[in-house]
Amino acid sequence: MAETRGTVHDPRVLRAIAHPVRNRILTELAAGGPMRAADLAQELGIPANQASFHLRQLAKYGLIVEAPEAARDQRDRVWRSADDGSLSIDVGAMEKEPGGKAAATVFLRNAAGYAHQLVDAAYGRDRRPDTHRSTMDTAVRLTKDEAAQLSAEVAALVQQWTERNQGRGDGRTTYAFHAMLLPQPDGTDDHGEGSSGD
């Protein structure tokens, strides 16, 4: 997740966003801009009352707010991200809070599961002809500060594209941009054996 907003420290907030439907709602609001429960329900393929419930939970923790400027009238409830839609999670700090270790465990398990889902989709054979798909796997030598700068520059570029297309539904699909920048793994598998099989 891009680090372009305040870091989340409250384990209750972490539990709120660990739910896959709520995480997807946050994703859609960040990418598409303000939306109604009915719009989100259609996009996610869930009942409207279920979408409304999850929206209320996200609002409870200040992650989304109503967007009256986008409403048709006073009865029309439209929601938007409380900020730019990206979250920064400091898991180490979270684990020090009461209930934080359990919340962090659930969050990390769900985040890893989502990352595996994206990798499977990226390298899978089920390709929609009306969409684009790409992966990039490269290596670059950096200091810690340079790595942080590269992350910030990529996040800023993606944010520019997000802002450019928010509210524009004309044939657009929500794309997942999942980037990882980390020191090169040592090449051993889960059992500690070399990848060459020697």
N, C-alpha and C positions, 0 to 999 in steps of 0.2 A: 504494500500500500504506500502511496506517495506521501512524503512527509511535508505536507503543505498546510497543516492546521495544527492546533494545539494537541499535545499528546494526551491520549486517554489514560487516566489513572484509576478510575472507579471500576471495580470488578463487576458491578451491576450493569454498567454500560457495556463491558466486554461480553457478558452473558447475553445482553440484548442483541448485539450485532453478530454473535456466534450462530444464531439461528439462520439456516440457509435462505429461508424466504425473506427474512428481514435484510439480510446481506444483499440479496438480489434486488429488493426494493430500493435500497440505498444506491446500488449500482445504476438502476434505471433512472432514478431522480438525478443522479450526478450527470449521466450521459444525455438525458433527454430534456431536463429542466422540469418545471412544475407539472404535476400530473394528478388526476383524480383517482380515487380508489377503483372505480370501474375501469379506467384505462390500464392501471397496473394489473388488475385481475385478468384482463384480456391478454396483456403482454405475458404474464406469468402462467396463464392457464389455471387459475385458481378461482374459487367463488369470491364475489365482491365483498361479502361479509368477512371472509378470512383476510382479505387485503386490508379492510378497514381496521380489523383487530390489530394486525401487525403495524399499521400506520400509527395507531394510538400508542402502542408500546414504544415505537421509535420516538414519537413526540414526547412521551413521558420522560425520556432521558435527554431531551434537547437535541437529538440528532436530526430531526426535521421540524419544520414550522409551517403553519398555514401561509398560503400565498394569495391573499385577498385580491391583489392586483390582477391575478389571472382568472378570478372567478367570474361567472356570468351574472350572478346576483348574490344576495346575502346568504342564501341557503346552499349555494354551491361551494363545496369544500375542495380546495386544491392545495396540494402539498409540495414543498420544495425542500432541498437540502438546507440545513441550518447554516452551512458555509459553502465551500467549494466542492463538497462531496467526497473529499479524501480524508482518510484517517491515519494517524500515526499511533502505533501501539508500542509502548515500552513494557515488554513482558517482564523484564527484570524488576522494574519498579512496581508493576502490578502484583507480582508474587509476594511482595512485602506487605501488601494491604490485607486486612481481614477478609478471608474468603478468596483471596487473590490467586492462590496456587491452584485451586480447583477450577476457577474461571479461566485461568491461563491454559490449563491442560485441555479443557474443552475447546477453547479458541484455537490453540495450536493444532489439535487433532482435526478440527473442521477446516482450518486453513490449508493444512497439508492435503486433506482429501480433495479440496477444491483445486489445488495446484495439480494434483495427479489427474483430475478430470480434464483440466485444460491441456495437459501434455498428451493424454490419450486422444483428445479431440484434434490436437494439432497434427499428430502423426497418424491418425486413423485414416481409413479409406473412405469414410462417409463424407464426401465433399459436395457442398451445394454449388451448382454452377453459377448461381447469381451472387456469389460472395467471393471475397478475396481472403486468402490465408497465407501467412508466412511465419517462418521461424528464423531466428538468428542465433547462432552459437559461435562466439568468437572469444578471443583472449586478448587482454590488454594489460600492460604493466603500469601500475598506479601506486602512488602513496595513499595513505588513508584519507588525507585531505582531498586529493585528486579524485578518489572514488566518490567521496561525498559530493564534490562539485559536479561530476558526471551525472550522478543520480539526480541532482537538483536541475540540471539542464534538460535531461530527458523528461522529468516530471513537468517542467515548465512548457516544453514543446507539446506534450500530450494535453496539458491543460488548455493551451491555445486552441487546439483542435476541438476539445470538448466545448469550450465557450462558443466557438464559431458555429457549431451545429446544434446547440441546445434549442429545443422547441421546433426543430425542423424534422418533421416526420415523413417527408416526401420520399418514400422508398428507402429510407435509411434503416439499417440493422444495428443493434447494439453490439459492438465488438468488445471482446475482452483483451486488454493490453496488459499482459502479465510479464513483468521484467524482473530478473534477478541479477544482482551484482554481488558477488561474493568471492572470497579467495578460492582459487582452483582447488577442488577436492584432491585428496592424495592418491586417488585411483584404486583404493581398496574397496572391496564389497562389504556387506554387513558382517561377514564372517572373518574379516581381517585378512583375506587372501588377496594376493595381487591379481589385477585384472587380466594379466597375461596368462595366468594359469600355471605359472612355473612352480 
